[in-house]
Amino acid sequence: MDQTIVRWGRVEPHAATPDIAVGLAAETADPLWFLLRQWQLGELTGDDGGSPVALDTKVSWSRFTRYRPEGTPGRPALPLGDDAAPLERLVEQEALITPGDPAATPWTAAVRAGRSLRRHLAARHLTAVADALAARPELRFDATAPDDAPLGPDEVRYRRLLAGRVLDGAKVLALLADGGLPAGATAGADPGALEDALRDWQRELAEDWGVLAPGADPTPPSWVPDRLEYAFSLAAPPLPPAEPSAEPPAADAPAADAPAADAPAADAPAAELVLRAPAYDGTGLAWYDLDLDLDTGRAQDADPGRALGAAADGGATGQRTATALPAPLRYPGMPADRFWEFEDARVSLGAATGGPTDLARMLAVDFALVHSPDWYLAPVEVPVGCVARVDWVVVRDTFGAATLVGTAATRAGDGVGRQFQPAAASGPEGDHPLLVVLPSAGSALGSPPLERVALQRDEAANLAWAIEQRVLGPSGRGVELPWQQIEFDLPRARSASAYELVWRLATPVARSWTPLVPVAPRPGAPDGPRLLRRARLLETRTGELRAARSRILRDAAGGVRDEEVTRGGVEVRMLDQLVRRPDGSSHVWRGREKRPGRGEASSGLRFDAATPDPDRGRPDLP
């Protein structure tokens, strides 16, 4: 009898592949595959949903009216005007003109301030006053600088072309602060016209260059020296009370602008809206740089000094109800809405590569292929420089149906659409459906760095270094520092024969390298931050201790927090910036920015080292 052995083989599909191109290729097999693919993509499902054709929106806003720099604690809040100056300029601007010490004013600012004074006097037919001031030797630009100041080509040109020939605006400003212009220079001038010219000139200097009050700290008030970044707060009055409604407006209800609500209702929150930027690096402000401060102590007036005073500012809030036509949001290279539609051959989403752990790339491809056609654009105008809240949004489709979508009115049961609201810096956690519209500069043009200081770790020397690559010269322009090593003056040997090795207490380090050594927390604060404080190396040729040349390092004399100097390092720059606003006005200011470094550094510093004698093998000199 024949025996039969039955063997079973199991065949099953295996989709575990790291290549995401398989699902994007859309390979065809047979007509049944086409039908299944259409069913899978929902093309056989009859939906009654209509496309949006109109959108009704109600928004409330509150303008920023207060600004407080927080470089050091205890600074008062300042009123924020309605001018078109960008917020970056208000935060970053360095005061360049120092009437209390005219010699500390950069040469460029002093010369241009004198030229500006001439222009204002000539506009009021007071050219004789300008000539009389320029004729006084004590008011002329003299191009004085300290002996150890770094000099570059700009300093040489200023001394050759302008020294003793033009009016020094900083000296004139110091003369005005001491009591006024000399009587001989203003003889025969119209007092009213002269007063107007000087007032307009001083206002221009304060806006364009920044004037430092006598005895004031030259460090920008919002600059935090131990963190090498800016910190500030903005405050706005309370928003008008929201009007939650579960029912959308009638289909035939017109949309109109509502008048501004200066006085909030009795049940409106009395606390001001405060947004804090605790760590702004100076590279441009955006809404996500600020966090919502929900300090309950300030709201209850437990400490009046913590309040910015915006709650009492009237006329800064408003509401608007507007109707817009929503348009599908499109972007270059966007996939077609239908799966079977031929797309632009210049874009190949199927060529996107990524493995199972590449979540960012997979999310981007998933958004482009699945969710990108679901977005519509319907702009609503709000003032620049405000905190806005979307009270409700009603979408009307092609079938005439009106749908109330999730906004501030329905936030209790809806958790979507919260990716653009500010995070809470302090206070109770929760949903804060606010939109921040900053009066920021947008894209500013920056000059080459005027100062550039790199803070890097040196594991071999067990130190951190502040490397001054470029510093400000007396003219206010950047000067490159030399990087060559400083040679030690070794003592001559008693014997005529050269030694093979020479002992050195420490190997030489470049002049622009300043060590940062860790120090204990401040007295009285044992739990305070650990600081890296600037040390001083001995200059072997002069016997003096080296001092920092850059303004950035001099401002950080108290130390830099240890956590700020990471293994990758950090680079701090000072530069001039120019921005042009939508109203056509141009704004120029000098600020600082903090950027990631380029990794660790090696100074070559060694202590108690024996190195080969550099004179060994050289012929004896006469």
KAJOGI-V680564 format. One record per pair of residues at least 12 apart in sequence whose ideal C-beta (glycine too) atoms are under 6 Angstrom apart, sorted by the first residue. I is the first residue (numbers start at 1). J is the second residue. Records with the same first field share a line. If there is no record, write none. Layout:
I = J ; J
This chain:
18 = 355 ; 356
20 = 354
21 = 350
24 = 350
25 = 350
41 = 339
50 = 397 ; 398 ; 399
51 = 398
52 = 326 ; 376 ; 395 ; 397
53 = 398
54 = 396
55 = 324 ; 326 ; 378 ; 395
56 = 255 ; 323 ; 394
57 = 322 ; 380 ; 393
58 = 321 ; 391 ; 392
59 = 320 ; 380 ; 388 ; 390
60 = 239 ; 240 ; 319 ; 389 ; 391
61 = 318 ; 382 ; 386 ; 388
62 = 236 ; 237 ; 239 ; 316 ; 317 ; 386 ; 387
63 = 316 ; 383 ; 385 ; 386
64 = 80 ; 234 ; 236 ; 385
65 = 80 ; 310 ; 313 ; 316
66 = 80 ; 235 ; 308 ; 309 ; 310
67 = 80 ; 234
68 = 233 ; 308
69 = 221 ; 222 ; 232
70 = 231 ; 232
71 = 221 ; 222 ; 223 ; 224
75 = 221
77 = 308 ; 309
84 = 581 ; 583 ; 585
85 = 587
86 = 440 ; 441 ; 579 ; 587
87 = 285 ; 438 ; 439 ; 440
88 = 285 ; 441
89 = 587 ; 589
91 = 222 ; 230 ; 232
92 = 282 ; 591
93 = 210 ; 589
94 = 220 ; 590
95 = 210 ; 212
96 = 109 ; 209 ; 210
97 = 109 ; 170 ; 205 ; 209 ; 211
98 = 212
99 = 173 ; 174 ; 177
100 = 214
102 = 170 ; 171 ; 174
103 = 144
105 = 170
106 = 476
107 = 158 ; 474 ; 475
108 = 475 ; 476
109 = 209
110 = 141 ; 168 ; 169 ; 170
111 = 141 ; 162 ; 166
113 = 169 ; 205
114 = 166 ; 167 ; 168 ; 169
117 = 169 ; 201
118 = 130
120 = 197 ; 200 ; 201
121 = 197
124 = 193 ; 197
126 = 189
129 = 185 ; 186 ; 189
132 = 185
133 = 167 ; 185
134 = 167
139 = 168 ; 171
140 = 164
141 = 162 ; 166 ; 168
143 = 158 ; 159 ; 163
145 = 474
149 = 474
150 = 471 ; 473 ; 479
152 = 473 ; 479
154 = 475 ; 477
155 = 473 ; 474 ; 475
158 = 475
219 = 555
225 = 555 ; 556
226 = 559 ; 560 ; 561
227 = 561 ; 564
228 = 564 ; 572 ; 594
229 = 279 ; 281 ; 594
230 = 280
231 = 278
232 = 277
233 = 274 ; 276
234 = 275
235 = 272 ; 274 ; 308 ; 310
236 = 273 ; 310 ; 387
237 = 310 ; 313 ; 316 ; 317
238 = 264 ; 268 ; 269
239 = 389
240 = 261 ; 264 ; 317 ; 319
241 = 265 ; 268
242 = 391 ; 408
244 = 409
248 = 394 ; 402 ; 404
251 = 402
255 = 321 ; 322 ; 323
257 = 320
258 = 319 ; 321
260 = 318
261 = 317 ; 319
262 = 314 ; 315
271 = 299
272 = 310 ; 311
273 = 387
274 = 293
275 = 290
276 = 291 ; 293 ; 425
277 = 289 ; 290
281 = 594
282 = 591 ; 592 ; 593 ; 594
283 = 593
285 = 438 ; 440
287 = 436
291 = 422 ; 423 ; 425
292 = 422 ; 424 ; 432
293 = 425 ; 426
294 = 424 ; 427
295 = 426 ; 427
322 = 380
324 = 378
326 = 376 ; 378
327 = 377
328 = 376
329 = 375 ; 377
333 = 347
334 = 372
335 = 368 ; 369
337 = 373
352 = 365
382 = 437
384 = 437 ; 439
385 = 439
386 = 437
387 = 434 ; 436
388 = 435
389 = 408 ; 434
390 = 407 ; 408
391 = 408 ; 409
392 = 407 ; 409
393 = 405 ; 407
408 = 433
411 = 431 ; 433
421 = 433 ; 434
422 = 436
441 = 579
444 = 577 ; 579
445 = 578
446 = 575 ; 577
447 = 575 ; 576
449 = 470 ; 573 ; 575
450 = 472 ; 478 ; 574 ; 575
451 = 470 ; 471 ; 472 ; 550 ; 552 ; 574
452 = 469 ; 470 ; 573
453 = 466 ; 468 ; 550 ; 552 ; 572
454 = 467 ; 571 ; 597
455 = 565 ; 569 ; 570
456 = 569 ; 597 ; 601
457 = 567 ; 600
458 = 601 ; 603
461 = 603 ; 605
463 = 515
464 = 516 ; 532 ; 565
465 = 513 ; 601 ; 603
466 = 514 ; 516 ; 553
467 = 513
468 = 481 ; 512 ; 549 ; 550
471 = 549 ; 550
472 = 551
481 = 512
483 = 510
485 = 508 ; 510
486 = 508 ; 511
488 = 508 ; 540
498 = 613 ; 615 ; 616
499 = 613
501 = 610
502 = 611 ; 613
503 = 610
504 = 609
506 = 607
507 = 604 ; 605 ; 606 ; 609
509 = 603 ; 605
513 = 603
514 = 534 ; 548
515 = 535
516 = 532
517 = 535
518 = 532
519 = 531 ; 533
529 = 561
530 = 562
531 = 559
532 = 560 ; 562
533 = 559
552 = 572
568 = 596 ; 597 ; 599
569 = 597
570 = 597
571 = 595 ; 597
572 = 594
573 = 593
574 = 592
576 = 590
577 = 589
